[in-house]
């Protein structure tokens, strides 16, 4: 694999139901990984630690994203997507962005309570809020904790505009909240569908719903009046890029009205974790895939610059974008952008202070 990360010296063992093949140490670990000899990914179980959050609304600092604040009810994600750009955040917890990220999870059990306080601040305007911008709010453990639903209840109470990004059909559990919000123009679901190939899907995001179930969820949402944007992310050279038109067609047929995409992003530790994954599952294609990845970033593995990180640069990236735009236009799929209704925030809520006037 030309100019790609060298094979790891620590154990790499892929097991069923997990995305990463190792607990590759984070960038903060400078010494040799002393746990290598004892590490056994086959017995790595999901552990959830409950914690109280001090704040829940995070202000967006990225000009290439169409929202103002984010809410992430969980740290880490059990879906196990090997390409997840949020993996490096686990390093701040002194944990590995590898298997730790998908097995050692943290649930912000007081998220709804904190959110209500933050939305009640005098003069505060949340604008457009993204639910699940980093880790999926509807990942498997939300079946137990239902923090996503609790957060939605508060957002609906305050008439906050919210865009939900997920690859889980669990979002349909909350149609009783989403449908009334949709009538006010307050909500849109971005359903992540990077492939229609079930085998590739099991390898890319092993504990997420199958492509078929995600398509069913799109249909259920749209039938309930909740607008859906199909989100093709990530587009990976030579693995799923040839599916762009088919994915858009399948989602449009089930009611999706908008669409967007991003190319593969490889920040920090994700680069080496993806290289491990690529060698494991596609050894014959690995070198070619990495070569094309670099053509999308002017010879580098990844360019973190705003906008470029999402769509890449160069002739290959432009051709990919043109294909997407042509297919989306043919199917009547528009770019989501800032099309949610932000004018209703707080208008229908009568709190204790309002009763004084």
Rosetta blueprint (number, residue, H / E / L):
1 X L
2 X L
3 X L
4 X L
5 X L
6 X L
7 X L
8 X L
9 X L
10 X L
11 X L
12 X L
13 X L
14 X L
15 X L
16 X L
17 X L
18 X L
19 X L
20 X L
21 X L
22 X L
23 X L
24 X L
25 X L
26 X L
27 X L
28 X L
29 X L
30 X L
31 X L
32 X L
33 X L
34 X L
35 X L
36 X H
37 X H
38 X H
39 X L
40 X L
41 X H
42 X H
43 X H
44 X L
45 X L
46 X L
47 X E
48 X E
49 X E
50 X E
51 X E
52 X L
53 X L
54 X L
55 X L
56 X L
57 X L
58 X E
59 X E
60 X L
61 X L
62 X L
63 X L
64 X L
65 X L
66 X L
67 X L
68 X L
69 X E
70 X E
71 X E
72 X L
73 X L
74 X E
75 X E
76 X L
77 X L
78 X L
79 X L
80 X L
81 X L
82 X L
83 X L
84 X L
85 X L
86 X L
87 X H
88 X H
89 X H
90 X H
91 X H
92 X H
93 X H
94 X L
95 X L
96 X L
97 X L
98 X L
99 X H
100 X H
101 X H
102 X H
103 X H
104 X E
105 X E
106 X E
107 X E
108 X E
109 X L
110 X L
111 X H
112 X H
113 X H
114 X H
115 X H
116 X H
117 X H
118 X H
119 X H
120 X L
121 X L
122 X L
123 X L
124 X L
125 X L
126 X L
127 X L
128 X E
129 X E
130 X E
131 X E
132 X L
133 X L
134 X L
135 X L
136 X L
137 X L
138 X L
139 X L
140 X L
141 X L
142 X H
143 X H
144 X H
145 X H
146 X L
147 X H
148 X H
149 X H
150 X H
151 X H
152 X H
153 X H
154 X H
155 X H
156 X H
157 X H
158 X L
159 X L
160 X L
161 X E
162 X E
163 X E
164 X E
165 X E
166 X E
167 X L
168 X L
169 X H
170 X H
171 X H
172 X H
173 X H
174 X H
175 X H
176 X H
177 X H
178 X H
179 X H
180 X H
181 X H
182 X H
183 X H
184 X L
185 X L
186 X L
187 X E
188 X E
189 X E
190 X E
191 X E
192 X E
193 X L
194 X L
195 X L
196 X L
197 X L
198 X H
199 X H
200 X H
201 X H
202 X H
203 X H
204 X H
205 X L
206 X L
207 X L
208 X L
209 X L
210 X L
211 X H
212 X H
213 X H
214 X H
215 X H
216 X H
217 X H
218 X H
219 X H
220 X H
221 X H
222 X H
223 X H
224 X L
225 X L
226 X L
227 X L
228 X E
229 X E
230 X E
231 X E
232 X E
233 X E
234 X E
235 X E
236 X L
237 X L
238 X L
239 X L
240 X L
241 X H
242 X H
243 X H
244 X H
245 X H
246 X H
247 X H
248 X H
249 X H
250 X H
251 X H
252 X H
253 X H
254 X L
255 X L
256 X L
257 X L
258 X E
259 X E
260 X E
261 X E
262 X E
263 X E
264 X L
265 X L
266 X L
267 X L
268 X L
269 X L
270 X H
271 X H
272 X H
273 X H
274 X H
275 X H
276 X H
277 X H
278 X H
279 X H
280 X H
281 X H
282 X L
283 X L
284 X L
285 X L
286 X H
287 X H
288 X H
289 X H
290 X H
291 X H
292 X H
293 X H
294 X H
295 X H
296 X L
297 X L
298 X L
299 X L
300 X L
301 X L
302 X L
303 X L
304 X L
305 X L
306 X L
307 X L
308 X H
309 X H
310 X H
311 X H
312 X L
313 X L
314 X L
315 X H
316 X H
317 X H
318 X H
319 X H
320 X H
321 X H
322 X H
323 X H
324 X H
325 X H
326 X H
327 X H
328 X H
329 X H
330 X H
331 X H
332 X L
333 X L
334 X E
335 X L
336 X L
337 X L
338 X L
339 X L
340 X L
341 X L
342 X L
343 X L
344 X L
345 X L
346 X L
347 X L
348 X L
349 X L
350 X L
351 X L
352 X L
353 X L
354 X H
355 X H
356 X H
357 X L
